[in-house]
């Protein structure tokens, strides 16, 4: 009886350990960005880029820099959708913008989640949905730019190729 409980405890510990290192159980991505520019600038850049990439034009040479659709926008929150051009998968995107350091800097919490309920692996697509907008809008060059994420927070982030996805 005592050996049985020990085995069960070890099994639970190993299983929980594996689960903790596995990352999300659904294709998604969460990224934190920090910018040394006001949130109004970040907001304007992101909304402009989403609108710029609303048609198929950005994907004629491959890649996914197209088919974004703005759902709602305020200086504190942006919601959009991205549709993959060839398979038509839809991902929900949000950006939450919070000013800090006397409104001179902006912290952005971003999330992209696959609407497809059975999607587990995405080859980094959800990360690229977010990163492509940040890069395309020029925010990667903004003063104080810093990105915080990981494979645990973003499905297959380390294998993402955002020029393709």
Phi and psi in radians as a Rosetta constraint file:
Dihedral C 1 N 2 CA 2 C 2 CIRCULARHARMONIC -1.076 0.35
Dihedral N 2 CA 2 C 2 N 3 CIRCULARHARMONIC -0.725 0.35
Dihedral C 2 N 3 CA 3 C 3 CIRCULARHARMONIC -1.106 0.35
Dihedral N 3 CA 3 C 3 N 4 CIRCULARHARMONIC -0.651 0.35
Dihedral C 3 N 4 CA 4 C 4 CIRCULARHARMONIC -1.085 0.35
Dihedral N 4 CA 4 C 4 N 5 CIRCULARHARMONIC -0.755 0.35
Dihedral C 4 N 5 CA 5 C 5 CIRCULARHARMONIC -1.160 0.35
Dihedral N 5 CA 5 C 5 N 6 CIRCULARHARMONIC -0.695 0.35
Dihedral C 5 N 6 CA 6 C 6 CIRCULARHARMONIC -1.075 0.35
Dihedral N 6 CA 6 C 6 N 7 CIRCULARHARMONIC -0.808 0.35
Dihedral C 6 N 7 CA 7 C 7 CIRCULARHARMONIC -1.063 0.35
Dihedral N 7 CA 7 C 7 N 8 CIRCULARHARMONIC -0.768 0.35
Dihedral C 7 N 8 CA 8 C 8 CIRCULARHARMONIC -1.092 0.35
Dihedral N 8 CA 8 C 8 N 9 CIRCULARHARMONIC -0.713 0.35
Dihedral C 8 N 9 CA 9 C 9 CIRCULARHARMONIC -1.133 0.35
Dihedral N 9 CA 9 C 9 N 10 CIRCULARHARMONIC -0.738 0.35
Dihedral C 9 N 10 CA 10 C 10 CIRCULARHARMONIC -1.119 0.35
Dihedral N 10 CA 10 C 10 N 11 CIRCULARHARMONIC -0.760 0.35
Dihedral C 10 N 11 CA 11 C 11 CIRCULARHARMONIC -1.047 0.35
Dihedral N 11 CA 11 C 11 N 12 CIRCULARHARMONIC -0.796 0.35
Dihedral C 11 N 12 CA 12 C 12 CIRCULARHARMONIC -1.092 0.35
Dihedral N 12 CA 12 C 12 N 13 CIRCULARHARMONIC -0.757 0.35
Dihedral C 12 N 13 CA 13 C 13 CIRCULARHARMONIC -1.107 0.35
Dihedral N 13 CA 13 C 13 N 14 CIRCULARHARMONIC -0.816 0.35
Dihedral C 13 N 14 CA 14 C 14 CIRCULARHARMONIC -1.125 0.35
Dihedral N 14 CA 14 C 14 N 15 CIRCULARHARMONIC -0.768 0.35
Dihedral C 14 N 15 CA 15 C 15 CIRCULARHARMONIC -1.082 0.35
Dihedral N 15 CA 15 C 15 N 16 CIRCULARHARMONIC -0.767 0.35
Dihedral C 15 N 16 CA 16 C 16 CIRCULARHARMONIC -1.141 0.35
Dihedral N 16 CA 16 C 16 N 17 CIRCULARHARMONIC -0.677 0.35
Dihedral C 16 N 17 CA 17 C 17 CIRCULARHARMONIC -1.079 0.35
Dihedral N 17 CA 17 C 17 N 18 CIRCULARHARMONIC -0.791 0.35
Dihedral C 17 N 18 CA 18 C 18 CIRCULARHARMONIC -1.105 0.35
Dihedral N 18 CA 18 C 18 N 19 CIRCULARHARMONIC -0.731 0.35
Dihedral C 18 N 19 CA 19 C 19 CIRCULARHARMONIC -1.098 0.35
Dihedral N 19 CA 19 C 19 N 20 CIRCULARHARMONIC -0.697 0.35
Dihedral C 19 N 20 CA 20 C 20 CIRCULARHARMONIC -1.136 0.35
Dihedral N 20 CA 20 C 20 N 21 CIRCULARHARMONIC -0.528 0.35
Dihedral C 20 N 21 CA 21 C 21 CIRCULARHARMONIC -1.625 0.35
Dihedral N 21 CA 21 C 21 N 22 CIRCULARHARMONIC -0.106 0.35
Dihedral C 21 N 22 CA 22 C 22 CIRCULARHARMONIC -1.361 0.35
Dihedral N 22 CA 22 C 22 N 23 CIRCULARHARMONIC -0.462 0.35
Dihedral C 22 N 23 CA 23 C 23 CIRCULARHARMONIC 1.578 0.35
Dihedral N 23 CA 23 C 23 N 24 CIRCULARHARMONIC -2.895 0.35
Dihedral C 23 N 24 CA 24 C 24 CIRCULARHARMONIC -1.071 0.35
Dihedral N 24 CA 24 C 24 N 25 CIRCULARHARMONIC 2.593 0.35
Dihedral C 24 N 25 CA 25 C 25 CIRCULARHARMONIC -1.570 0.35
Dihedral N 25 CA 25 C 25 N 26 CIRCULARHARMONIC -0.001 0.35
Dihedral C 25 N 26 CA 26 C 26 CIRCULARHARMONIC -2.459 0.35
Dihedral N 26 CA 26 C 26 N 27 CIRCULARHARMONIC 2.535 0.35
Dihedral C 26 N 27 CA 27 C 27 CIRCULARHARMONIC -1.069 0.35
Dihedral N 27 CA 27 C 27 N 28 CIRCULARHARMONIC 1.986 0.35
Dihedral C 27 N 28 CA 28 C 28 CIRCULARHARMONIC -2.842 0.35
Dihedral N 28 CA 28 C 28 N 29 CIRCULARHARMONIC 3.025 0.35
Dihedral C 28 N 29 CA 29 C 29 CIRCULARHARMONIC -2.698 0.35
Dihedral N 29 CA 29 C 29 N 30 CIRCULARHARMONIC 2.405 0.35
Dihedral C 29 N 30 CA 30 C 30 CIRCULARHARMONIC -2.195 0.35
Dihedral N 30 CA 30 C 30 N 31 CIRCULARHARMONIC 2.230 0.35
Dihedral C 30 N 31 CA 31 C 31 CIRCULARHARMONIC -2.305 0.35
Dihedral N 31 CA 31 C 31 N 32 CIRCULARHARMONIC 2.472 0.35
Dihedral C 31 N 32 CA 32 C 32 CIRCULARHARMONIC -1.925 0.35
Dihedral N 32 CA 32 C 32 N 33 CIRCULARHARMONIC 2.256 0.35
Dihedral C 32 N 33 CA 33 C 33 CIRCULARHARMONIC -2.127 0.35
Dihedral N 33 CA 33 C 33 N 34 CIRCULARHARMONIC 2.561 0.35
Dihedral C 33 N 34 CA 34 C 34 CIRCULARHARMONIC -2.204 0.35
Dihedral N 34 CA 34 C 34 N 35 CIRCULARHARMONIC 2.337 0.35
Dihedral C 34 N 35 CA 35 C 35 CIRCULARHARMONIC -2.296 0.35
Dihedral N 35 CA 35 C 35 N 36 CIRCULARHARMONIC 2.479 0.35
Dihedral C 35 N 36 CA 36 C 36 CIRCULARHARMONIC -1.556 0.35
Dihedral N 36 CA 36 C 36 N 37 CIRCULARHARMONIC 0.565 0.35
Dihedral C 36 N 37 CA 37 C 37 CIRCULARHARMONIC -2.274 0.35
Dihedral N 37 CA 37 C 37 N 38 CIRCULARHARMONIC 2.742 0.35
Dihedral C 37 N 38 CA 38 C 38 CIRCULARHARMONIC -1.102 0.35
Dihedral N 38 CA 38 C 38 N 39 CIRCULARHARMONIC 2.662 0.35
Dihedral C 38 N 39 CA 39 C 39 CIRCULARHARMONIC -1.057 0.35
Dihedral N 39 CA 39 C 39 N 40 CIRCULARHARMONIC -0.512 0.35
Dihedral C 39 N 40 CA 40 C 40 CIRCULARHARMONIC -1.044 0.35
Dihedral N 40 CA 40 C 40 N 41 CIRCULARHARMONIC -0.677 0.35
Dihedral C 40 N 41 CA 41 C 41 CIRCULARHARMONIC -1.194 0.35
Dihedral N 41 CA 41 C 41 N 42 CIRCULARHARMONIC -0.801 0.35
Dihedral C 41 N 42 CA 42 C 42 CIRCULARHARMONIC -1.079 0.35
Dihedral N 42 CA 42 C 42 N 43 CIRCULARHARMONIC -0.810 0.35
Dihedral C 42 N 43 CA 43 C 43 CIRCULARHARMONIC -0.976 0.35
Dihedral N 43 CA 43 C 43 N 44 CIRCULARHARMONIC -0.911 0.35
Dihedral C 43 N 44 CA 44 C 44 CIRCULARHARMONIC -1.055 0.35
Dihedral N 44 CA 44 C 44 N 45 CIRCULARHARMONIC -0.717 0.35
Dihedral C 44 N 45 CA 45 C 45 CIRCULARHARMONIC -1.133 0.35
Dihedral N 45 CA 45 C 45 N 46 CIRCULARHARMONIC -0.794 0.35
Dihedral C 45 N 46 CA 46 C 46 CIRCULARHARMONIC -1.181 0.35
Dihedral N 46 CA 46 C 46 N 47 CIRCULARHARMONIC -0.796 0.35
Dihedral C 46 N 47 CA 47 C 47 CIRCULARHARMONIC -1.096 0.35
Dihedral N 47 CA 47 C 47 N 48 CIRCULARHARMONIC -0.739 0.35
Dihedral C 47 N 48 CA 48 C 48 CIRCULARHARMONIC -1.057 0.35
Dihedral N 48 CA 48 C 48 N 49 CIRCULARHARMONIC -0.755 0.35
Dihedral C 48 N 49 CA 49 C 49 CIRCULARHARMONIC -1.190 0.35
Dihedral N 49 CA 49 C 49 N 50 CIRCULARHARMONIC -0.703 0.35
Dihedral C 49 N 50 CA 50 C 50 CIRCULARHARMONIC -1.044 0.35
Dihedral N 50 CA 50 C 50 N 51 CIRCULARHARMONIC -0.796 0.35
Dihedral C 50 N 51 CA 51 C 51 CIRCULARHARMONIC -1.149 0.35
Dihedral N 51 CA 51 C 51 N 52 CIRCULARHARMONIC -0.662 0.35
Dihedral C 51 N 52 CA 52 C 52 CIRCULARHARMONIC -1.116 0.35
Dihedral N 52 CA 52 C 52 N 53 CIRCULARHARMONIC -0.623 0.35
Dihedral C 52 N 53 CA 53 C 53 CIRCULARHARMONIC -1.742 0.35
Dihedral N 53 CA 53 C 53 N 54 CIRCULARHARMONIC 0.563 0.35
Dihedral C 53 N 54 CA 54 C 54 CIRCULARHARMONIC -1.416 0.35
Dihedral N 54 CA 54 C 54 N 55 CIRCULARHARMONIC -0.350 0.35
Dihedral C 54 N 55 CA 55 C 55 CIRCULARHARMONIC -1.772 0.35
Dihedral N 55 CA 55 C 55 N 56 CIRCULARHARMONIC -3.129 0.35
Dihedral C 55 N 56 CA 56 C 56 CIRCULARHARMONIC -1.382 0.35
Dihedral N 56 CA 56 C 56 N 57 CIRCULARHARMONIC -0.144 0.35
Dihedral C 56 N 57 CA 57 C 57 CIRCULARHARMONIC -0.935 0.35
Dihedral N 57 CA 57 C 57 N 58 CIRCULARHARMONIC -0.680 0.35
Dihedral C 57 N 58 CA 58 C 58 CIRCULARHARMONIC -1.296 0.35
Dihedral N 58 CA 58 C 58 N 59 CIRCULARHARMONIC -0.052 0.35
Dihedral C 58 N 59 CA 59 C 59 CIRCULARHARMONIC -2.043 0.35
Dihedral N 59 CA 59 C 59 N 60 CIRCULARHARMONIC 0.221 0.35
Dihedral C 59 N 60 CA 60 C 60 CIRCULARHARMONIC -1.140 0.35
Dihedral N 60 CA 60 C 60 N 61 CIRCULARHARMONIC -0.466 0.35
Dihedral C 60 N 61 CA 61 C 61 CIRCULARHARMONIC -1.796 0.35
Dihedral N 61 CA 61 C 61 N 62 CIRCULARHARMONIC 0.322 0.35
Dihedral C 61 N 62 CA 62 C 62 CIRCULARHARMONIC 1.663 0.35
Dihedral N 62 CA 62 C 62 N 63 CIRCULARHARMONIC 3.081 0.35
Dihedral C 62 N 63 CA 63 C 63 CIRCULARHARMONIC 1.540 0.35
Dihedral N 63 CA 63 C 63 N 64 CIRCULARHARMONIC -3.079 0.35
Dihedral C 63 N 64 CA 64 C 64 CIRCULARHARMONIC -2.230 0.35
Dihedral N 64 CA 64 C 64 N 65 CIRCULARHARMONIC 0.355 0.35
Dihedral C 64 N 65 CA 65 C 65 CIRCULARHARMONIC -1.505 0.35
Dihedral N 65 CA 65 C 65 N 66 CIRCULARHARMONIC 1.034 0.35
Dihedral C 65 N 66 CA 66 C 66 CIRCULARHARMONIC -2.849 0.35
Dihedral N 66 CA 66 C 66 N 67 CIRCULARHARMONIC 3.047 0.35
Dihedral C 66 N 67 CA 67 C 67 CIRCULARHARMONIC 1.005 0.35
Dihedral N 67 CA 67 C 67 N 68 CIRCULARHARMONIC 0.708 0.35
Dihedral C 67 N 68 CA 68 C 68 CIRCULARHARMONIC -1.620 0.35
Dihedral N 68 CA 68 C 68 N 69 CIRCULARHARMONIC 2.536 0.35
Dihedral C 68 N 69 CA 69 C 69 CIRCULARHARMONIC -2.357 0.35
Dihedral N 69 CA 69 C 69 N 70 CIRCULARHARMONIC 2.095 0.35
Dihedral C 69 N 70 CA 70 C 70 CIRCULARHARMONIC -1.254 0.35
Dihedral N 70 CA 70 C 70 N 71 CIRCULARHARMONIC 2.213 0.35
Dihedral C 70 N 71 CA 71 C 71 CIRCULARHARMONIC -1.678 0.35
Dihedral N 71 CA 71 C 71 N 72 CIRCULARHARMONIC -0.831 0.35
Dihedral C 71 N 72 CA 72 C 72 CIRCULARHARMONIC -2.778 0.35
Dihedral N 72 CA 72 C 72 N 73 CIRCULARHARMONIC 2.749 0.35
Dihedral C 72 N 73 CA 73 C 73 CIRCULARHARMONIC -2.703 0.35
Dihedral N 73 CA 73 C 73 N 74 CIRCULARHARMONIC 2.339 0.35
Dihedral C 73 N 74 CA 74 C 74 CIRCULARHARMONIC -2.479 0.35
Dihedral N 74 CA 74 C 74 N 75 CIRCULARHARMONIC 2.949 0.35
Dihedral C 74 N 75 CA 75 C 75 CIRCULARHARMONIC -1.103 0.35
Dihedral N 75 CA 75 C 75 N 76 CIRCULARHARMONIC -0.271 0.35
Dihedral C 75 N 76 CA 76 C 76 CIRCULARHARMONIC -1.843 0.35
Dihedral N 76 CA 76 C 76 N 77 CIRCULARHARMONIC -0.273 0.35
Dihedral C 76 N 77 CA 77 C 77 CIRCULARHARMONIC -2.702 0.35
Dihedral N 77 CA 77 C 77 N 78 CIRCULARHARMONIC 2.317 0.35
Dihedral C 77 N 78 CA 78 C 78 CIRCULARHARMONIC -2.203 0.35
Dihedral N 78 CA 78 C 78 N 79 CIRCULARHARMONIC 2.319 0.35
Dihedral C 78 N 79 CA 79 C 79 CIRCULARHARMONIC -2.157 0.35
Dihedral N 79 CA 79 C 79 N 80 CIRCULARHARMONIC 2.379 0.35
Dihedral C 79 N 80 CA 80 C 80 CIRCULARHARMONIC -2.607 0.35
Dihedral N 80 CA 80 C 80 N 81 CIRCULARHARMONIC 3.021 0.35
Dihedral C 80 N 81 CA 81 C 81 CIRCULARHARMONIC -2.242 0.35
Dihedral N 81 CA 81 C 81 N 82 CIRCULARHARMONIC 2.633 0.35
Dihedral C 81 N 82 CA 82 C 82 CIRCULARHARMONIC -2.238 0.35
Dihedral N 82 CA 82 C 82 N 83 CIRCULARHARMONIC 2.313 0.35
Dihedral C 82 N 83 CA 83 C 83 CIRCULARHARMONIC -1.943 0.35
Dihedral N 83 CA 83 C 83 N 84 CIRCULARHARMONIC 2.255 0.35
Dihedral C 83 N 84 CA 84 C 84 CIRCULARHARMONIC -1.220 0.35
Dihedral N 84 CA 84 C 84 N 85 CIRCULARHARMONIC 2.359 0.35
Dihedral C 84 N 85 CA 85 C 85 CIRCULARHARMONIC -1.170 0.35
Dihedral N 85 CA 85 C 85 N 86 CIRCULARHARMONIC -0.507 0.35
Dihedral C 85 N 86 CA 86 C 86 CIRCULARHARMONIC -1.794 0.35
Dihedral N 86 CA 86 C 86 N 87 CIRCULARHARMONIC -0.582 0.35
Dihedral C 86 N 87 CA 87 C 87 CIRCULARHARMONIC -1.816 0.35
Dihedral N 87 CA 87 C 87 N 88 CIRCULARHARMONIC -0.238 0.35
Dihedral C 87 N 88 CA 88 C 88 CIRCULARHARMONIC 1.304 0.35
Dihedral N 88 CA 88 C 88 N 89 CIRCULARHARMONIC 0.373 0.35
Dihedral C 88 N 89 CA 89 C 89 CIRCULARHARMONIC -1.261 0.35
Dihedral N 89 CA 89 C 89 N 90 CIRCULARHARMONIC 2.500 0.35
Dihedral C 89 N 90 CA 90 C 90 CIRCULARHARMONIC -1.977 0.35
Dihedral N 90 CA 90 C 90 N 91 CIRCULARHARMONIC 2.358 0.35
Dihedral C 90 N 91 CA 91 C 91 CIRCULARHARMONIC -2.135 0.35
Dihedral N 91 CA 91 C 91 N 92 CIRCULARHARMONIC 2.442 0.35
Dihedral C 91 N 92 CA 92 C 92 CIRCULARHARMONIC -1.625 0.35
Dihedral N 92 CA 92 C 92 N 93 CIRCULARHARMONIC 2.300 0.35
Dihedral C 92 N 93 CA 93 C 93 CIRCULARHARMONIC -2.141 0.35
Dihedral N 93 CA 93 C 93 N 94 CIRCULARHARMONIC 2.371 0.35
Dihedral C 93 N 94 CA 94 C 94 CIRCULARHARMONIC -2.377 0.35
Dihedral N 94 CA 94 C 94 N 95 CIRCULARHARMONIC 2.565 0.35
Dihedral C 94 N 95 CA 95 C 95 CIRCULARHARMONIC -2.241 0.35
Dihedral N 95 CA 95 C 95 N 96 CIRCULARHARMONIC 2.166 0.35
Dihedral C 95 N 96 CA 96 C 96 CIRCULARHARMONIC -1.909 0.35
Dihedral N 96 CA 96 C 96 N 97 CIRCULARHARMONIC 2.125 0.35
Dihedral C 96 N 97 CA 97 C 97 CIRCULARHARMONIC -1.904 0.35
Dihedral N 97 CA 97 C 97 N 98 CIRCULARHARMONIC 2.215 0.35
Dihedral C 97 N 98 CA 98 C 98 CIRCULARHARMONIC -2.278 0.35
Dihedral N 98 CA 98 C 98 N 99 CIRCULARHARMONIC 2.165 0.35
Dihedral C 98 N 99 CA 99 C 99 CIRCULARHARMONIC -1.317 0.35
Dihedral N 99 CA 99 C 99 N 100 CIRCULARHARMONIC 2.601 0.35
Dihedral C 99 N 100 CA 100 C 100 CIRCULARHARMONIC -2.628 0.35
Dihedral N 100 CA 100 C 100 N 101 CIRCULARHARMONIC 3.047 0.35
Dihedral C 100 N 101 CA 101 C 101 CIRCULARHARMONIC 0.922 0.35
Dihedral N 101 CA 101 C 101 N 102 CIRCULARHARMONIC 1.004 0.35
Dihedral C 101 N 102 CA 102 C 102 CIRCULARHARMONIC 1.031 0.35
Dihedral N 102 CA 102 C 102 N 103 CIRCULARHARMONIC 0.687 0.35
Dihedral C 102 N 103 CA 103 C 103 CIRCULARHARMONIC 1.171 0.35
Dihedral N 103 CA 103 C 103 N 104 CIRCULARHARMONIC 0.249 0.35
Dihedral C 103 N 104 CA 104 C 104 CIRCULARHARMONIC -1.634 0.35
Dihedral N 104 CA 104 C 104 N 105 CIRCULARHARMONIC -0.227 0.35
Dihedral C 104 N 105 CA 105 C 105 CIRCULARHARMONIC -2.232 0.35
Dihedral N 105 CA 105 C 105 N 106 CIRCULARHARMONIC 2.830 0.35
Dihedral C 105 N 106 CA 106 C 106 CIRCULARHARMONIC -2.376 0.35
Dihedral N 106 CA 106 C 106 N 107 CIRCULARHARMONIC 2.301 0.35
Dihedral C 106 N 107 CA 107 C 107 CIRCULARHARMONIC -1.872 0.35
Dihedral N 107 CA 107 C 107 N 108 CIRCULARHARMONIC 2.201 0.35
Dihedral C 107 N 108 CA 108 C 108 CIRCULARHARMONIC -2.046 0.35
Dihedral N 108 CA 108 C 108 N 109 CIRCULARHARMONIC 2.162 0.35
Dihedral C 108 N 109 CA 109 C 109 CIRCULARHARMONIC -1.795 0.35
Dihedral N 109 CA 109 C 109 N 110 CIRCULARHARMONIC 2.049 0.35
Dihedral C 109 N 110 CA 110 C 110 CIRCULARHARMONIC -2.053 0.35
Dihedral N 110 CA 110 C 110 N 111 CIRCULARHARMONIC 2.600 0.35
Dihedral C 110 N 111 CA 111 C 111 CIRCULARHARMONIC -2.515 0.35
Dihedral N 111 CA 111 C 111 N 112 CIRCULARHARMONIC 2.399 0.35
Dihedral C 111 N 112 CA 112 C 112 CIRCULARHARMONIC -2.294 0.35
Dihedral N 112 CA 112 C 112 N 113 CIRCULARHARMONIC 2.235 0.35
Dihedral C 112 N 113 CA 113 C 113 CIRCULARHARMONIC -2.296 0.35
Dihedral N 113 CA 113 C 113 N 114 CIRCULARHARMONIC 2.287 0.35
Dihedral C 113 N 114 CA 114 C 114 CIRCULARHARMONIC -1.173 0.35
Dihedral N 114 CA 114 C 114 N 115 CIRCULARHARMONIC 2.305 0.35
Dihedral C 114 N 115 CA 115 C 115 CIRCULARHARMONIC -1.269 0.35
Dihedral N 115 CA 115 C 115 N 116 CIRCULARHARMONIC -0.450 0.35
Dihedral C 115 N 116 CA 116 C 116 CIRCULARHARMONIC -1.169 0.35
Dihedral N 116 CA 116 C 116 N 117 CIRCULARHARMONIC 2.002 0.35
Dihedral C 116 N 117 CA 117 C 117 CIRCULARHARMONIC -1.107 0.35
Dihedral N 117 CA 117 C 117 N 118 CIRCULARHARMONIC -0.497 0.35
Dihedral C 117 N 118 CA 118 C 118 CIRCULARHARMONIC -1.643 0.35
Dihedral N 118 CA 118 C 118 N 119 CIRCULARHARMONIC 0.036 0.35
Dihedral C 118 N 119 CA 119 C 119 CIRCULARHARMONIC -1.246 0.35
Dihedral N 119 CA 119 C 119 N 120 CIRCULARHARMONIC 2.125 0.35
Dihedral C 119 N 120 CA 120 C 120 CIRCULARHARMONIC -1.982 0.35
Dihedral N 120 CA 120 C 120 N 121 CIRCULARHARMONIC -0.837 0.35
Dihedral C 120 N 121 CA 121 C 121 CIRCULARHARMONIC -1.893 0.35
Dihedral N 121 CA 121 C 121 N 122 CIRCULARHARMONIC 2.513 0.35
Dihedral C 121 N 122 CA 122 C 122 CIRCULARHARMONIC -2.403 0.35
Dihedral N 122 CA 122 C 122 N 123 CIRCULARHARMONIC 0.152 0.35
Dihedral C 122 N 123 CA 123 C 123 CIRCULARHARMONIC 1.009 0.35
Dihedral N 123 CA 123 C 123 N 124 CIRCULARHARMONIC 0.465 0.35
Dihedral C 123 N 124 CA 124 C 124 CIRCULARHARMONIC 1.489 0.35
Dihedral N 124 CA 124 C 124 N 125 CIRCULARHARMONIC 0.161 0.35
Dihedral C 124 N 125 CA 125 C 125 CIRCULARHARMONIC -1.003 0.35
Dihedral N 125 CA 125 C 125 N 126 CIRCULARHARMONIC -0.784 0.35
Dihedral C 125 N 126 CA 126 C 126 CIRCULARHARMONIC -1.128 0.35
Dihedral N 126 CA 126 C 126 N 127 CIRCULARHARMONIC -0.642 0.35
Dihedral C 126 N 127 CA 127 C 127 CIRCULARHARMONIC -1.083 0.35
Dihedral N 127 CA 127 C 127 N 128 CIRCULARHARMONIC -0.842 0.35
Dihedral C 127 N 128 CA 128 C 128 CIRCULARHARMONIC -1.119 0.35
Dihedral N 128 CA 128 C 128 N 129 CIRCULARHARMONIC -0.569 0.35
Dihedral C 128 N 129 CA 129 C 129 CIRCULARHARMONIC -0.927 0.35
Dihedral N 129 CA 129 C 129 N 130 CIRCULARHARMONIC -0.721 0.35
Dihedral C 129 N 130 CA 130 C 130 CIRCULARHARMONIC -1.436 0.35
Dihedral N 130 CA 130 C 130 N 131 CIRCULARHARMONIC -0.914 0.35
Dihedral C 130 N 131 CA 131 C 131 CIRCULARHARMONIC -1.047 0.35
Dihedral N 131 CA 131 C 131 N 132 CIRCULARHARMONIC -0.722 0.35
Dihedral C 131 N 132 CA 132 C 132 CIRCULARHARMONIC -1.012 0.35
Dihedral N 132 CA 132 C 132 N 133 CIRCULARHARMONIC -0.671 0.35
Dihedral C 132 N 133 CA 133 C 133 CIRCULARHARMONIC -1.189 0.35
Dihedral N 133 CA 133 C 133 N 134 CIRCULARHARMONIC -0.712 0.35
Dihedral C 133 N 134 CA 134 C 134 CIRCULARHARMONIC -1.127 0.35
Dihedral N 134 CA 134 C 134 N 135 CIRCULARHARMONIC -0.808 0.35
Dihedral C 134 N 135 CA 135 C 135 CIRCULARHARMONIC -1.214 0.35
Dihedral N 135 CA 135 C 135 N 136 CIRCULARHARMONIC -0.812 0.35
Dihedral C 135 N 136 CA 136 C 136 CIRCULARHARMONIC -1.042 0.35
Dihedral N 136 CA 136 C 136 N 137 CIRCULARHARMONIC -0.573 0.35
Dihedral C 136 N 137 CA 137 C 137 CIRCULARHARMONIC -1.457 0.35
Dihedral N 137 CA 137 C 137 N 138 CIRCULARHARMONIC -0.043 0.35
Dihedral C 137 N 138 CA 138 C 138 CIRCULARHARMONIC 1.478 0.35
Dihedral N 138 CA 138 C 138 N 139 CIRCULARHARMONIC 0.079 0.35
Dihedral C 138 N 139 CA 139 C 139 CIRCULARHARMONIC -1.239 0.35
Dihedral N 139 CA 139 C 139 N 140 CIRCULARHARMONIC -0.322 0.35
Dihedral C 139 N 140 CA 140 C 140 CIRCULARHARMONIC -1.169 0.35
Dihedral N 140 CA 140 C 140 N 141 CIRCULARHARMONIC -0.301 0.35
Dihedral C 140 N 141 CA 141 C 141 CIRCULARHARMONIC -1.707 0.35
Dihedral N 141 CA 141 C 141 N 142 CIRCULARHARMONIC -0.010 0.35
Dihedral C 141 N 142 CA 142 C 142 CIRCULARHARMONIC -1.182 0.35
Dihedral N 142 CA 142 C 142 N 143 CIRCULARHARMONIC 2.608 0.35
Dihedral C 142 N 143 CA 143 C 143 CIRCULARHARMONIC -0.953 0.35
Dihedral N 143 CA 143 C 143 N 144 CIRCULARHARMONIC 2.377 0.35
Dihedral C 143 N 144 CA 144 C 144 CIRCULARHARMONIC 1.272 0.35
Dihedral N 144 CA 144 C 144 N 145 CIRCULARHARMONIC 0.243 0.35
Dihedral C 144 N 145 CA 145 C 145 CIRCULARHARMONIC -1.023 0.35
Dihedral N 145 CA 145 C 145 N 146 CIRCULARHARMONIC 2.229 0.35
Dihedral C 145 N 146 CA 146 C 146 CIRCULARHARMONIC -2.574 0.35
Dihedral N 146 CA 146 C 146 N 147 CIRCULARHARMONIC 2.392 0.35
Dihedral C 146 N 147 CA 147 C 147 CIRCULARHARMONIC -2.039 0.35
Dihedral N 147 CA 147 C 147 N 148 CIRCULARHARMONIC 2.394 0.35
Dihedral C 147 N 148 CA 148 C 148 CIRCULARHARMONIC -2.263 0.35
Dihedral N 148 CA 148 C 148 N 149 CIRCULARHARMONIC 2.023 0.35
Dihedral C 148 N 149 CA 149 C 149 CIRCULARHARMONIC -2.865 0.35
Dihedral N 149 CA 149 C 149 N 150 CIRCULARHARMONIC -3.075 0.35
Dihedral C 149 N 150 CA 150 C 150 CIRCULARHARMONIC -2.881 0.35
Dihedral N 150 CA 150 C 150 N 151 CIRCULARHARMONIC 3.029 0.35
Dihedral C 150 N 151 CA 151 C 151 CIRCULARHARMONIC -1.131 0.35
Dihedral N 151 CA 151 C 151 N 152 CIRCULARHARMONIC -0.481 0.35
Dihedral C 151 N 152 CA 152 C 152 CIRCULARHARMONIC -1.184 0.35
Dihedral N 152 CA 152 C 152 N 153 CIRCULARHARMONIC -0.627 0.35
Dihedral C 152 N 153 CA 153 C 153 CIRCULARHARMONIC -1.568 0.35
Dihedral N 153 CA 153 C 153 N 154 CIRCULARHARMONIC -0.380 0.35
Dihedral C 153 N 154 CA 154 C 154 CIRCULARHARMONIC -2.281 0.35
Dihedral N 154 CA 154 C 154 N 155 CIRCULARHARMONIC 2.086 0.35
Dihedral C 154 N 155 CA 155 C 155 CIRCULARHARMONIC -0.963 0.35
Dihedral N 155 CA 155 C 155 N 156 CIRCULARHARMONIC 2.092 0.35
Dihedral C 155 N 156 CA 156 C 156 CIRCULARHARMONIC 0.950 0.35
Dihedral N 156 CA 156 C 156 N 157 CIRCULARHARMONIC 0.605 0.35
Dihedral C 156 N 157 CA 157 C 157 CIRCULARHARMONIC -0.989 0.35
Dihedral N 157 CA 157 C 157 N 158 CIRCULARHARMONIC -0.753 0.35
Dihedral C 157 N 158 CA 158 C 158 CIRCULARHARMONIC -1.195 0.35
Dihedral N 158 CA 158 C 158 N 159 CIRCULARHARMONIC -0.324 0.35
Dihedral C 158 N 159 CA 159 C 159 CIRCULARHARMONIC -1.812 0.35
Dihedral N 159 CA 159 C 159 N 160 CIRCULARHARMONIC 0.125 0.35
Dihedral C 159 N 160 CA 160 C 160 CIRCULARHARMONIC -1.195 0.35
Dihedral N 160 CA 160 C 160 N 161 CIRCULARHARMONIC 2.378 0.35
Dihedral C 160 N 161 CA 161 C 161 CIRCULARHARMONIC -2.147 0.35
Dihedral N 161 CA 161 C 161 N 162 CIRCULARHARMONIC 1.661 0.35
Dihedral C 161 N 162 CA 162 C 162 CIRCULARHARMONIC -1.304 0.35
Dihedral N 162 CA 162 C 162 N 163 CIRCULARHARMONIC -0.128 0.35
Dihedral C 162 N 163 CA 163 C 163 CIRCULARHARMONIC -1.371 0.35
Dihedral N 163 CA 163 C 163 N 164 CIRCULARHARMONIC -0.315 0.35
Dihedral C 163 N 164 CA 164 C 164 CIRCULARHARMONIC -1.797 0.35
Dihedral N 164 CA 164 C 164 N 165 CIRCULARHARMONIC -0.749 0.35
